[in-house]
Amino acid sequence: MIAENDSVNFLSNIIYVPVFHSRPLFIKDFHSGPVAPVKKISVNEPKIADVKIITPYELVIDGRYPLSTMLIVWYEDNSVDFFEIRVTLPRAYRDFQVEVIRGTESCK
């Protein structure tokens, strides 16, 4: 049993990425003040989303499969951020349309 004082509170930012698409993540956009450079990252399920460090303040997220996973970012000052990555289907895939073409012969 976890005591009330032992619980860890952290803010989680949700990032939406369409499947088979990439999205840049600018770390400075999630902080109001100065932020340390990114030291390392970890994705719980790399089959859902692949994340790469492009610069010390920019990551790129590639959506692989429509589910969600957790991204943990460690900074050089030993601070940590948590991001939930939700990979979604692009709008074009959600609105499938079926076209029925009338043939010249009827099926019997």
N, C-alpha and C positions, 0 to 999 in steps of 0.2 A: 504494500500500500504506500502510495506517495503522499508525504506530508504536504500541507498547503505551502509551506515555505520552500519546499524542494521543487515545486513546479516551475517550469521554464516558460516564460512568455516571450514570443517573438512575433514580429510582423511578417506576414507572408504576402508577397505581391503575386497576383495572378497574371500570367502572360498567355495570350491566345495566339496560336500559330496555326495556319491552315496546313493540312497534311500535304506533303510534297512541295512545300514552300519554305523559304528562309525568311528570318526576321532578325534584324540587328537589335541588340540590346545595349543601350548606352547606360552604363552604371551610374553616371553622374545625374541622369534624369530621375533616379530614385532616392537621391540625397539632397537635402536643402543646403548643406554646407560642404566643405572640402571632404573628399573621399580618398582613401589610400588606393594605390594600384592593386589590381587583382593578382593574387599569388597563385591560386589553384581553384579548380571547380570540380564538382562531382554531380553526375546525373544518375538518379536511382535506376531508371530503365532506359538505357541508351537505344533500345529498339523503338521506343516511342519518340524520343527527340535526341538529336545529336547536337552538342554545344561545343563550340571552339572559342578560344581566346584569340581575338584578332589584334587588339592593342591592350595595354594595361587598363583601359577604361571602356573597352567595347568587346562584346561577345556576339557571336552569330549563332542563331538557333535554327536547325533544320528539322522540320516536322516530318516524322517517319510513319507514324501510325496513330489513328484517332483515339487517343486515350489521354490520361494525364500522368505526369511524373513530377518529381521534386528535383530542383536544382539548388545546390548549395554552393555559395561563393565565399571563399576565404580571401581576405585582404592582407597586405603586407604588415598592417598594424595589428594583426590577429583578430580583427572584427570579422563577423560572419553575417551573411544575408541568406535568406531562404526565399526561393521563388517556386511557385507552382506553375508548371507549364502544361497548358491544356491544348492538345493538338485536336483541331476540329476539321470537319469536312468543309471545303470551300463551298460557297453558295451555289456554284454551278453544279456540284455533285448532289446537292440536296433537292434540287428542282428537276429531277428527271422527267422528261416528257416522252410519251410514247406516241409515235405517229402510225396510224393504221392506214395502209394503202389498199384500196380496193383492187383486187385482181380482176382479170378479164374472164376467168373461169371460176365458177362456184365450186366449193368443195362438197362432195357427197359422201 
